[in-house]
Amino acid sequence: MATHQELGGITDEELVNRMIASHDDRFDEAFWDYFSDQVVPHLPSHPSMVDLGCGPGLLLRDLRDRIDGARLWGFDVTQAMLDYATDKVVYDGAAPQYQLLDVARDPVPLADGSVDMLSMVAVLHVLNDPLAACEEVCRLLADDGIFLLQDWVRTPLPVYLERMVNADLAAEQQQTMRRAMLRLFPVHNKFTVDDWLWVLAEGGLKVLNHKHLRSPHFSTFVCQKA
């Protein structure tokens, strides 16, 4: 699959640093309140939890802190992400198991029905065949398992650029960033909320709840197998 780095014209290191810098904003108190309300009630004790497209491992670190006895796995297509997750992140307990994986080409190496919660954050929109990815999610989920999808939703170009281009930068830097964001606009703005609902349903999933949490650009979907 095309990586975020290839699409955005940035290096692995730049994307790692960008994800670290934005983590606390993306996974803020509103997210964790929503997670507690909509996800935790469906989890068994000692759940198996997967972050597919785990990046530098910070969400799995947070899950380790919050979910007692969780068994954690992280998969990502970029080795630099996994290197940071394994070498730099400190976990309060056993570290998650990490593995390099391109979900567009290879199945996740876990048994059918073995996952109680699977998270994908800003990954599904870059896949050429999101329905195949949803089918793989359904294969992995336990009967009552939760698929937690967080991904981009379509917004108007001026609104998108206003959020994505830092107004505090010098004019030349703003212009460079604006050009990069114009390249990414078609990628980030593929799907409306209704498009996502269709993709999830066609992929064999039923949506229990969905909500914009931190911005109009991003939506969270809590799903189970249909």
Secondary structure, DSSP 8 states (H G I E B T S, - for coil): ---HHHHHT--HHHHHHHHHHHHHHHT-HHHHHHHHHHTGGG--SS-EEEEET-TTSHHHHHHHHHSTT-EEEEEES-HHHHHHHHHT---SSS--EEEE--TTTS--SS-TT-EEEEEEES-GGG-S-HHHHHHHHHHHEEEEEEEEEEEE----HHHHHHHHS-TTS-HHHHHHHHHHHHHHHHHHTS--HHHHHHHHHHTTEEEEEEE--S-TTEEEEEEEE-
